[in-house]
């Protein structure tokens, strides 16, 4: 079974499709998970990023956001809590690559699980040759 890490740019497409591209590609990931072909893991941090995107980016009403948040918690995803060792790995990646700690958290999780990181924002995530990164449009 393949393991994927998706970042917020992908996850948000399952919650609110307004102004989003590559929706069919994002849906294919979920289909593969439901068929048992793929396991999906994400850092716990994604919950906070999603909340912020819904609030500030999508500017949803509370009722709209509640529906999207409910969907987020019902998806077949494993939310991984960051350990001290993972935090150190994340910090090292962020420091060495000049990316945000947030972006590095997805990268270090992909590294930990020997997973492919799927993103709609390859520019920020493809700076470490040891981490497999796939653009959502190519999934």
MIFIMI-842483 format. One line per 3 residues: for each residue x, y, z of N, C-alpha, C, O. Coordinates in Angstrom, 1 decimal. Example, Ala and Ser with C-alpha at 12.3 -4.5 7.8 and 13.67 -1.06 7.14 Angstrom:
2
13.2 -5.7 7.8 12.3 -4.5 7.8 13.2 -3.3 7.8 14.2 -3.3 8.5 ~ 12.8 -2.2 7.1 13.7 -1.1 7.1 12.9 0.0 7.9 13.4 1.1 8.0
//
This chain:
139
0.9 -1.2 0.0 0.0 0.0 0.0 0.9 1.2 0.0 1.8 1.3 0.8 ~ 0.6 2.2 -0.9 1.3 3.4 -0.9 0.8 4.3 0.2 -0.3 4.3 0.7 ~ 1.8 5.2 0.7 1.4 6.2 1.7 1.6 7.6 1.1 2.6 7.8 0.4
0.6 8.4 1.3 0.7 9.8 0.8 0.5 10.7 1.9 -0.2 10.5 2.9 ~ 1.2 11.8 1.8 1.0 13.0 2.7 0.5 14.1 1.7 1.0 14.3 0.7 ~ -0.6 14.7 2.1 -1.1 15.8 1.3 -1.0 17.1 2.2 -1.2 17.0 3.4
-0.7 18.2 1.5 -0.7 19.4 2.3 -2.0 20.1 2.2 -3.0 19.6 1.6 ~ -2.0 21.3 2.8 -3.3 22.0 2.9 -3.9 22.4 1.6 -5.1 22.5 1.4 ~ -3.0 22.7 0.6 -3.4 23.1 -0.7 -4.3 22.0 -1.4 -5.1 22.3 -2.3
-4.0 20.8 -1.0 -4.8 19.6 -1.5 -6.0 19.4 -0.6 -7.1 19.2 -1.1 ~ -5.8 19.3 0.7 -6.9 18.9 1.6 -8.0 19.9 1.5 -9.2 19.5 1.6 ~ -7.8 21.2 1.3 -8.8 22.2 1.3 -9.8 21.9 0.1 -11.0 22.3 0.2
-9.4 21.3 -0.9 -10.2 21.0 -2.1 -11.4 20.0 -1.7 -12.4 20.0 -2.4 ~ -11.2 19.2 -0.7 -12.2 18.3 -0.2 -13.2 19.0 0.6 -14.3 18.4 0.9 ~ -13.0 20.2 1.0 -13.8 20.9 2.0 -14.6 22.1 1.3 -15.7 22.4 1.7
-14.0 22.7 0.4 -14.6 23.9 -0.3 -14.0 24.0 -1.7 -12.8 24.2 -1.8 ~ -14.8 23.9 -2.7 -14.3 23.9 -4.0 -14.2 25.2 -4.7 -13.8 25.3 -5.9 ~ -14.6 26.3 -4.1 -14.6 27.6 -4.7 -13.2 28.0 -5.1 -12.3 28.0 -4.2
-13.0 28.4 -6.3 -11.8 28.9 -6.9 -10.6 27.8 -6.8 -9.5 28.2 -6.7 ~ -11.0 26.6 -6.8 -10.0 25.5 -6.7 -9.8 24.8 -8.0 -10.8 24.6 -8.7 ~ -8.6 24.4 -8.3 -8.3 23.7 -9.5 -7.9 22.2 -9.2 -7.6 21.9 -8.0
-7.9 21.4 -10.2 -7.5 20.0 -10.0 -8.4 19.2 -9.0 -7.9 18.4 -8.3 ~ -9.7 19.5 -9.0 -10.6 18.8 -8.1 -10.7 17.3 -8.4 -10.8 16.5 -7.4 ~ -10.7 17.0 -9.6 -10.8 15.6 -10.0 -9.6 14.8 -9.5 -9.7 13.6 -9.1
-8.4 15.4 -9.6 -7.2 14.8 -9.1 -7.2 14.6 -7.6 -6.8 13.5 -7.1 ~ -7.7 15.6 -6.9 -7.9 15.5 -5.4 -8.9 14.4 -5.1 -8.6 13.6 -4.1 ~ -10.0 14.3 -5.8 -10.9 13.3 -5.6 -10.4 11.9 -5.8 -10.8 10.9 -5.2
-9.5 11.8 -6.8 -8.9 10.5 -7.1 -8.1 10.0 -5.9 -8.0 8.8 -5.7 ~ -7.4 10.9 -5.2 -6.7 10.5 -4.0 -7.6 9.8 -3.0 -7.3 8.7 -2.5 ~ -8.7 10.5 -2.7 -9.7 9.9 -1.8 -10.2 8.5 -2.3 -10.4 7.6 -1.5
-10.5 8.4 -3.6 -11.0 7.2 -4.1 -9.9 6.1 -3.9 -10.3 4.9 -3.5 ~ -8.7 6.4 -4.1 -7.6 5.4 -3.9 -7.5 5.0 -2.4 -7.2 3.8 -2.1 ~ -7.7 5.9 -1.5 -7.7 5.6 -0.1 -8.9 4.7 0.2 -8.7 3.7 0.9
-10.1 5.0 -0.3 -11.3 4.2 0.0 -11.2 2.8 -0.5 -11.8 1.9 0.0 ~ -10.4 2.7 -1.6 -10.2 1.3 -2.3 -9.1 0.5 -1.5 -8.9 -0.6 -1.9 ~ -8.5 1.2 -0.6 -7.4 0.5 0.1 -6.1 0.4 -0.6 -5.2 -0.3 -0.2
-5.9 1.2 -1.6 -4.7 1.3 -2.4 -3.7 2.2 -1.8 -2.5 2.1 -2.0 ~ -4.2 3.2 -1.0 -3.3 4.2 -0.5 -3.7 4.5 0.9 -4.9 4.5 1.3 ~ -2.7 4.9 1.7 -3.0 5.4 3.1 -2.6 6.9 3.1 -1.7 7.3 2.4
-3.4 7.6 3.8 -3.3 9.1 3.8 -2.9 9.5 5.2 -3.7 9.3 6.2 ~ -1.8 10.2 5.4 -1.4 10.7 6.7 -1.1 12.2 6.5 -0.5 12.7 5.5 ~ -1.4 13.0 7.5 -1.2 14.4 7.5 -0.7 14.9 8.9 -1.1 14.2 9.9
0.0 15.9 9.0 0.4 16.4 10.3 -0.9 17.1 11.0 -1.7 17.6 10.3 ~ -0.9 16.9 12.3 -2.0 17.5 13.1 -2.2 19.0 12.8 -3.3 19.5 12.8 ~ -1.1 19.6 12.4 -1.0 21.0 12.1 -2.1 21.4 11.0 -2.5 22.5 11.0
-2.4 20.5 10.1 -3.3 20.8 9.0 -4.6 21.3 9.5 -5.3 22.0 8.8 ~ -5.1 20.8 10.7 -6.4 21.2 11.2 -6.4 22.7 11.4 -7.4 23.4 11.1 ~ -5.3 23.3 11.9 -5.3 24.7 12.2 -5.1 25.5 10.9 -5.7 26.5 10.7
-4.4 25.0 9.9 -4.2 25.6 8.6 -5.6 25.6 7.9 -5.9 26.6 7.3 ~ -6.3 24.5 8.0 -7.6 24.5 7.3 -8.5 25.5 7.9 -9.2 26.2 7.2 ~ -8.6 25.5 9.2 -9.4 26.5 9.9 -9.1 27.9 9.4 -10.0 28.7 9.2
-7.8 28.2 9.3 -7.4 29.6 8.9 -7.8 29.8 7.4 -8.2 30.9 7.1 ~ -7.7 28.8 6.6 -8.0 29.0 5.2 -9.5 29.3 5.0 -10.0 30.1 4.3 ~ -10.3 28.5 5.8 -11.8 28.7 5.7 -12.2 30.1 6.3 -13.1 30.7 5.7
-11.5 30.5 7.3 -11.8 31.8 7.9 -11.3 33.0 7.1 -12.1 33.9 6.8 ~ -10.0 33.0 6.8 -9.4 34.1 6.1 -9.4 34.0 4.6 -9.6 35.0 3.9 ~ -9.1 32.9 4.1 -9.1 32.7 2.6 -10.4 32.6 1.9 -10.7 33.3 1.0
-11.2 31.6 2.4 -12.5 31.4 1.8 -13.6 32.3 2.4 -14.6 32.5 1.8 ~ -13.3 32.9 3.6 -14.2 33.8 4.2 -15.7 33.2 4.3 -16.6 33.9 4.0 ~ -15.7 32.0 4.8 -17.0 31.3 5.0 -17.8 31.9 6.2 -17.2 32.4 7.2
-19.1 31.8 6.1 -19.9 32.1 7.3 -19.6 30.9 8.3 -19.1 29.9 8.0 ~ -19.9 31.2 9.6 -19.7 30.1 10.6 -20.5 28.8 10.2 -19.9 27.7 10.3 ~ -21.7 28.9 9.7 -22.4 27.7 9.3 -21.8 27.0 8.2 -21.7 25.7 8.2
-21.3 27.7 7.2 -20.6 27.1 6.1 -19.3 26.4 6.6 -19.0 25.3 6.2 ~ -18.6 27.1 7.5 -17.3 26.5 8.0 -17.6 25.3 8.8 -16.8 24.3 8.8 ~ -18.7 25.2 9.6 -19.0 24.1 10.4 -19.2 22.8 9.5 -18.7 21.7 9.9
-19.8 23.0 8.4 -20.0 21.9 7.5 -18.6 21.4 7.0 -18.4 20.2 6.9 ~ -17.8 22.4 6.5 -16.5 22.0 6.0 -15.6 21.3 7.1 -14.9 20.4 6.8 ~ -15.7 21.9 8.3 -14.9 21.3 9.4 -15.4 19.9 9.7 -14.6 19.0 10.0
-16.7 19.7 9.7 -17.2 18.3 9.9 -16.7 17.4 8.9 -16.4 16.2 9.2 ~ -16.7 17.8 7.6 -16.1 17.0 6.5 -14.7 16.6 6.8 -14.3 15.5 6.6 ~ -13.9 17.6 7.2 -12.5 17.4 7.5 -12.2 16.3 8.5 -11.3 15.4 8.3
-13.1 16.2 9.5 -12.9 15.2 10.6 -13.5 13.9 10.2 -13.2 12.9 10.9 ~ -14.2 13.8 9.1 -14.8 12.5 8.7 -14.0 11.9 7.6 -14.4 10.7 7.2 ~ -13.0 12.5 7.0 -12.3 12.0 5.9 -11.4 10.8 6.4 -11.0 10.8 7.5
-11.1 9.9 5.5 -10.2 8.7 5.8 -8.8 9.1 5.9 -8.0 8.7 5.1 ~ -8.4 9.9 6.9 -7.1 10.5 7.0 -6.6 10.2 8.4 -7.3 10.2 9.4 ~ -5.3 9.9 8.6 -4.7 9.8 9.9 -4.0 11.1 10.2 -3.0 11.5 9.5
-4.4 11.7 11.3 -3.7 13.0 11.7 -2.6 12.6 12.7 -2.9 11.9 13.7 ~ -1.4 13.0 12.4 -0.2 12.6 13.1 0.2 13.7 14.0 0.5 14.8 13.6 ~ 0.3 13.4 15.3 0.8 14.4 16.3 2.3 14.4 16.2 2.9 13.4 16.2
2.8 15.6 16.3 4.3 15.8 16.1 5.0 15.4 17.4 4.7 15.9 18.5 ~ 5.9 14.5 17.3 6.8 14.1 18.5 8.0 15.1 18.6 8.2 15.9 17.7 ~ 8.7 15.0 19.7 9.9 15.8 19.8 10.9 15.6 18.7 11.4 16.5 18.1
11.1 14.3 18.4 12.0 14.0 17.3 11.6 14.5 16.0 12.4 15.0 15.2 ~ 10.3 14.4 15.7 9.7 15.0 14.5 9.9 16.5 14.4 10.2 17.1 13.4 ~ 9.7 17.1 15.6 9.8 18.6 15.6 11.3 19.0 15.3 11.5 20.0 14.6
12.2 18.2 15.8 13.6 18.5 15.5 13.9 18.3 14.0 14.6 19.1 13.4 ~ 13.4 17.3 13.4 13.6 17.0 12.0 12.9 18.1 11.2 13.5 18.6 10.2 ~ 11.7 18.5 11.6 11.0 19.6 10.9 11.8 20.9 11.0 12.0 21.6 10.0
12.3 21.2 12.1 13.1 22.5 12.3 14.3 22.4 11.4 14.7 23.4 10.8 ~ 15.0 21.3 11.4 16.2 21.2 10.6 15.9 21.4 9.1 16.6 22.1 8.4 ~ 14.9 20.7 8.7 14.5 20.9 7.3 14.1 22.4 7.0 14.6 23.0 6.0
13.3 23.0 7.8 12.9 24.4 7.6 14.2 25.3 7.6 14.3 26.2 6.7 ~ 15.1 25.1 8.5 16.3 25.9 8.6 17.2 25.7 7.4 17.7 26.7 6.8 ~ 17.4 24.4 7.0 18.3 24.1 5.9 17.8 24.5 4.5 18.5 24.9 3.7
16.5 24.4 4.4 15.9 24.7 3.1 15.3 26.1 2.9 14.9 26.5 1.8 ~ 15.2 26.8 4.0 14.7 28.2 4.0 13.2 28.2 3.7 12.7 29.1 3.0 ~ 12.5 27.2 4.2 11.0 27.2 4.1 10.4 27.4 5.5 11.1 27.3 6.5
9.1 27.6 5.5 8.4 27.8 6.8 8.4 26.5 7.5 8.5 25.4 7.0 ~ 8.3 26.6 8.8 8.1 25.4 9.7 6.9 24.6 9.3 6.8 23.4 9.3 ~ 5.8 25.4 8.9 4.6 24.8 8.4 4.8 23.9 7.2 4.4 22.7 7.2
5.5 24.4 6.2 5.8 23.6 5.0 6.7 22.4 5.3 6.5 21.3 4.8 ~ 7.7 22.7 6.2 8.6 21.6 6.5 7.9 20.5 7.3 8.4 19.3 7.3 ~ 6.8 20.8 8.0 6.2 19.7 8.8 5.6 18.7 7.8 5.6 17.5 8.2
5.1 19.1 6.7 4.6 18.1 5.7 5.7 17.3 5.1 5.6 16.1 4.8 ~ 6.8 18.0 4.8 8.0 17.4 4.2 8.6 16.3 5.2 8.9 15.2 4.7 ~ 8.7 16.7 6.4 9.3 15.7 7.4 8.4 14.5 7.6 8.9 13.4 7.9
7.1 14.8 7.6 6.2 13.6 7.8 6.3 12.7 6.6 6.3 11.5 6.7 ~ 6.4 13.2 5.4 6.6 12.4 4.2 7.9 11.6 4.3 8.0 10.4 3.9 ~ 8.9 12.3 4.8 10.2 11.6 5.0 10.1 10.5 6.0 10.6 9.4 5.8
9.4 10.7 7.1 9.3 9.8 8.2 8.5 8.5 7.7 8.9 7.4 8.1 ~ 7.5 8.7 6.9 6.7 7.6 6.4 7.1 7.0 5.1 6.5 6.1 4.5 ~ 8.2 7.6 4.6 8.7 7.2 3.2 7.5 7.3 2.3 7.3 6.5 1.4
6.8 8.4 2.4 5.6 8.7 1.6 5.9 9.7 0.5 6.9 10.4 0.5 ~ 4.9 9.8 -0.4 5.0 10.8 -1.4 4.1 12.0 -0.9 3.0 11.8 -0.5 ~ 4.7 13.2 -1.0 4.0 14.4 -0.6 3.3 14.9 -1.9 3.9 15.3 -2.9
2.0 15.0 -1.8 1.2 15.6 -2.9 0.8 17.0 -2.6 0.2 17.2 -1.5 ~ 1.0 17.9 -3.5 0.8 19.3 -3.2 0.3 20.0 -4.5 0.6 19.6 -5.6 ~ -0.4 21.1 -4.3 -0.8 22.0 -5.4 0.2 23.2 -5.4 -0.1 24.2 -6.1
1.2 23.1 -4.6 2.2 24.2 -4.5 3.6 23.7 -4.4 4.3 23.8 -3.4 ~ 4.0 23.1 -5.5 5.3 22.4 -5.6 6.5 23.3 -5.3 7.5 22.8 -4.7 ~ 6.4 24.5 -5.6 7.5 25.4 -5.4 8.0 25.4 -4.0 9.3 25.4 -3.8
7.2 25.3 -3.0 7.6 25.4 -1.6 8.0 24.0 -1.1 8.7 23.9 -0.1 ~ 7.5 23.0 -1.7 7.7 21.6 -1.1 8.8 20.8 -1.8 9.1 19.7 -1.3 ~ 9.3 21.2 -2.9 10.2 20.3 -3.7 11.7 20.6 -3.5 12.5 20.4 -4.4
12.1 21.2 -2.3 13.5 21.6 -2.2 14.4 20.6 -1.6 15.6 20.8 -1.5 ~ 13.9 19.4 -1.2 14.8 18.4 -0.7 14.7 17.1 -1.6 13.6 16.5 -1.7 ~ 15.8 16.8 -2.2 15.8 15.7 -3.2 15.5 14.3 -2.5 15.1 13.4 -3.2
15.6 14.2 -1.2 15.2 12.9 -0.5 13.7 12.8 -0.3 13.3 11.7 0.1 ~ 13.0 13.8 -0.6 11.5 13.7 -0.3 10.8 13.7 -1.7 11.0 14.5 -2.5 ~ 10.0 12.6 -1.8 9.2 12.5 -3.1 8.1 13.5 -3.1 7.2 13.4 -2.2
8.0 14.3 -4.1 7.0 15.3 -4.2 6.3 15.2 -5.5 6.9 15.0 -6.5 ~ 5.0 15.2 -5.5 4.2 15.0 -6.7 3.2 16.2 -6.8 2.5 16.5 -5.8 ~ 3.2 16.9 -7.9 2.2 17.9 -8.1 0.8 17.3 -8.2 0.6 16.3 -8.9
-0.2 17.9 -7.6 -1.5 17.4 -7.6 -2.0 17.2 -9.1 -2.7 16.2 -9.4 ~ -1.7 18.1 -9.9 -2.1 18.0 -11.3 -1.6 16.8 -12.0 -2.2 16.4 -13.1 ~ -0.5 16.2 -11.5 0.0 15.0 -12.1 -0.4 13.7 -11.4 0.0 12.6 -11.8
-1.3 13.8 -10.4 -1.8 12.6 -9.7 -2.8 11.8 -10.6 -3.3 10.8 -10.2
//
